[in-house]
Each structure stands twice: as structure tokens, then as C-alpha cells.
């Protein structure tokens, strides 16, 4: 096992009522969180009122140097 630079991801803890902005990608834009479960998040565009339901997605939370890779679980 060697020490490597590793990027960690975890699901974002969405809450109904939150106003979010996704800065990049096909989902970019402003959204209001309508509902969320362990697997899905339902959002509404404040401009068009379009509602979508997507699988929950992750964000880069932190990047660490000198992490053992691969991890043992």
C-alpha cells in the first residue's frame, strides 16, 4: 500500500426548502429543494417552475494528501 492523493465524496445532506445553485454541468442553475429521500432529490426551477427528480448526487468535500490507497473497508 502506498500513500496517494485521494479525493473524497459524500452525499450532500439536502433539506426541503433549501435554495441551491449548481455552478456547472447539465444540472447547472438555481433550484429549490422540494423533497429528498435516501436515494432521490426533487427540485424546482424558480424561473420556469419545472420540477425534476434526480438520484442524489455528491460534491467534492475535501482532498487529502498522503492517504493510503486503496482503503480497506
Phi, psi and omega in degrees: 000139180237162176275126181228164174278125187233137176259131181254140177236149171209154180298139177284136182278073179301147175226139178306137179097343180296146172252124184233157173234123175262119190277337184217163174090180184293343179264006187300150179131185179266141181216152170249134179281120179267320183198158175207149176231188179296333185248332188234156172228133180252126185235156174231134174283127182288345181270307184267346185068010178295134178251138179226154174232121182237159168300144178301145182237166187247163176232155172295125182261315178198164176233131183239144174265157173060043176264140174295139180217132358283162178284151173257124183252000000 
